[in-house]
Amino acid sequence: MDPNASSPDISFEFPTLFRIYKDGCIERLKGTETVQPSTDLETGVRSKDIVLSPEPGLSAVIFLPKLSDLTRKLPLLLFIHGGAFVIESPYSPPYHNHAALLTSEANVVFCLCTIGEALSSHSLLHMKTHGKHSNGPQPM
């Protein structure tokens, strides 16, 4: 759709950010660019898209630092993206680049998810269940 066009099917418009159409569709006008999972050539940080739950929209991006000791346990840093519910996403270049740099500098496993995912009881249960150490259950 042409971002400058006006349509009688528009129910609400926030200029330069989004449009809501009468049929319920939402058109985002800004912050729709995404970054594919990759390995950062400068830092060695790898990113990977993961599914937290098979329900629609329950996914995140995990950033893993370059590891020299594969037996060393790393802290998990959880970032909950809000984006005012209308702009950008965990897959957007600014968030991806910042997360890769922070992962490298802090030497942490970085999980970047959306606010809807983080508040989902399924996601929290998944993180609690699968976030345990590989050598058996640990106190949480």
C-alpha positions in Angstrom: 0.0 0.0 0.0 1.1 3.5 -0.7 2.0 5.1 2.7 0.9 8.5 1.5 -2.5 7.4 0.2 -5.7 8.0 2.0 -8.4 5.4 2.1 -12.0 5.3 3.3 -11.2 1.9 4.8 -8.9 3.5 7.4 -10.4 3.4 10.9 -7.6 5.1 12.7 -4.2 6.5 11.6 -1.2 7.6 13.6 0.8 9.5 10.9 4.2 8.1 10.1 3.7 5.1 12.5 0.7 3.0 11.7 -2.8 2.7 10.2 -5.7 0.6 11.5 -8.2 -0.4 8.8 -11.9 -1.1 9.4 -11.3 -4.8 8.7 -8.9 -5.0 11.6 -5.7 -5.1 9.6 -2.8 -3.0 10.9 -0.3 -1.4 8.5 3.0 -0.4 10.2 4.7 2.5 8.4 7.9 2.5 10.3 10.3 0.0 11.9 9.4 -3.0 9.7 13.0 -3.9 8.6 14.3 -7.1 10.1 17.7 -8.9 10.5 18.1 -12.6 9.8 19.9 -14.8 12.4 23.7 -14.6 11.7 27.2 -14.6 13.1 28.7 -11.2 13.8 32.1 -11.2 12.0 33.6 -8.7 14.5 32.5 -10.2 17.8 31.7 -13.8 16.9 28.3 -13.5 18.5 25.8 -15.8 17.0 22.0 -15.1 16.9 19.3 -17.6 16.4 15.5 -17.3 16.2 13.7 -19.7 18.6 10.1 -20.6 19.2 9.1 -20.4 22.9 5.7 -21.9 22.2 4.0 -23.2 19.0 1.3 -20.6 19.6 1.5 -17.7 17.1 3.8 -14.9 18.1 5.7 -16.7 20.8 9.2 -16.4 19.6 12.5 -14.7 20.5 16.0 -14.2 19.4 18.9 -15.7 21.3 22.4 -14.3 21.1 25.3 -16.5 22.1 28.8 -15.1 22.7 31.9 -16.6 21.2 32.8 -19.4 23.6 36.3 -20.5 24.4 35.3 -22.8 27.3 32.2 -24.8 26.3 31.7 -26.1 29.9 31.5 -22.6 31.4 27.9 -21.5 32.4 26.9 -18.1 31.4 24.3 -15.7 32.9 21.0 -15.2 30.9 20.0 -11.6 30.2 16.4 -11.3 29.3 15.3 -8.2 27.4 11.6 -7.6 27.0 10.9 -5.4 23.9 7.8 -3.2 24.2 8.1 -0.9 21.2 4.9 0.9 22.4 3.2 -2.0 20.7 3.6 -0.3 17.3 7.2 0.3 16.3 10.2 -2.0 15.8 10.5 -5.6 17.0 13.2 -7.8 18.5 14.2 -8.6 14.9 14.8 -4.9 14.0 18.4 -3.8 13.2 18.8 -1.4 16.2 17.8 -4.1 18.7 19.8 -6.8 16.9 23.0 -4.7 16.8 22.7 -3.6 20.4 22.0 -7.1 21.6 25.0 -8.5 19.7 27.4 -5.9 21.1 26.1 -6.3 24.7 26.3 -10.1 24.4 30.0 -9.8 23.4 30.9 -7.2 26.0 29.1 -8.7 28.9 29.7 -12.4 27.9 26.1 -13.4 28.5 23.4 -15.3 26.7 21.0 -12.6 25.6 17.3 -13.5 25.1 15.4 -10.8 23.2 11.6 -11.2 23.2 8.4 -9.2 22.9 6.2 -8.0 25.8 3.5 -10.4 24.7 5.8 -13.3 24.8 7.3 -12.5 28.2 3.9 -12.2 29.8 2.6 -15.5 28.4 2.4 -18.1 31.1 3.5 -20.7 28.5 6.7 -18.7 27.8 7.5 -18.3 31.5 6.9 -22.0 32.1 9.1 -22.9 29.1 11.9 -20.7 30.3 11.7 -22.1 33.8 11.6 -25.7 32.6 14.3 -25.4 29.9 16.4 -22.9 31.7 17.7 -25.4 34.2 21.3 -26.5 34.2 22.2 -29.5 32.1 23.4 -31.4 35.2 20.0 -31.6 36.8 17.4 -29.4 38.4 18.7 -26.4 40.2 16.9 -24.0 42.6 15.3 -21.1 40.7 
